[in-house]
Amino acid sequence: MTVRVPAKVNLQLSVGPRRDDGYHDLVNVFHAVSLFDEVTAWRNPGPAATGSGGAAIEPGIAASGADDPPGASVTVTVEGESADLVPLDGTNLAVKAALALAERAGRRPDVRLRIRKAIPVAGGMAGGSADAAATLVACDALWGLGLPREELMEIAGDLGSDVPFALFGGTAVGTGRGEKLTRVPVAGRFHWAFALAEGGLSTAEVYGECDRLREATGEQVAWPSASDELLAALAVGDAKALGAVLSNDLQPAALLLCRPLARTLTAGREHGALGALVSGSGPTCAFLAESEDHATTLATALEAAGVCRTAVTASGPVPGAEIV
Ligand code: C5P
């Protein structure tokens, strides 16, 4: 069972006050773009099938041993973009997703997962969340559960704030932690270049830095709301208007934690990007282009300027996790 799942970029990420549970209430305008990870799920013949670089995990057990019965575990392998940075133990969000789904369904977790990555790891494009969402869809089908999407969305929300959107896809406003989604009407298609950085940023650290900055400057944190200009630009497919109102409250914190990103953003603007911002908690930078050709030109220019590890193009909106 193979599921394809998109990356996201945040068109508006407005971070409200820190809540008692440590999370922040958000207005998060998510936009799914055509940069896809692929998760394939097989019934697991048992720990013997675990290849090199894989791991076998059961609930409460770090790695399954030779005495486990066949089909008693989750095994995972990862290929592609920065695959070596992805954990292969129980901290892998796709593994957590398989275990959570099995628990909900009251069955043993019996699956071998292969994740093919194109979405940057720890890049602010919700790659780990995407893999978790894809795993929910793949295992639901593989195990013949047929759970309604609303139930998958509920499990997704417990796994992480961005996981529900990877199921939902398209363009949506996320509130609460970002997990409560309302679809946003969009006309046409928007074209993007993404500058991928060396290494990643921890989402929790970037939020922490954002809190510290706000405290240091005494900034009054307003209750966030979705920008009318942004929603209007999306509704009519006006890339120029959209580019002018892209915003990300986490950007100052990401720029402090990863100073070279300021140059990356400047280089994109100098090459005519309609809008330039850090994607989510970074360090990937997103550039809105005038057209598909312009996105390619931008990506080439960003690479040539030496302000990123590599640059890719994508367009959105695209659907959420779906079986291929
Ligand atoms: O939900 P998720 O596990 O993806 O969140 C990762 C981290 O990002 C959280 O531990 C928290 O520090 C931060 N976060 C937050 N407010 C949100 C979403 C995430 O503070 N709405």
Residues whose N, C-alpha, C, O or C-beta is under 5 A from the ligand:
A	BS01	C5P	G22 Y23 H24 L26 L159 G160 S161 D162 G176 R177 G178 T203 A204 Y207
